[in-house]
Amino acid sequence: MDIQYFIERFAEAIEIEQVDALSAKTVFHNLDAWNSLALLSVIAMLDETFGVQIEMKELEKLVTIQDIFDKARSLQ
């Protein structure tokens, strides 16, 4: 799994068209598109695309896209 591919899937999951606006250091909680539906979409994306299951409470504790990526990689 590559971070850029992950960022693209993340952007798709929360319906952000400008992928270039995102980076590994992006604090996803601060994104305009971030809400409870986005949270559920990311959880579904992680499961469907990467075969990784992360609990909602655990995902809420993470801060950056890199944090989600690292957590997902650790669970693969």
Buried (B, 14 or more C-beta within 10 A) or exposed (E): EEBEEBBBBBBBBBEBEEBEEBEBEBEBEEBEBBEEEBBEBBBEBBEEBBEBEBEEEEBEEBEBBBBBBBBBEEEE
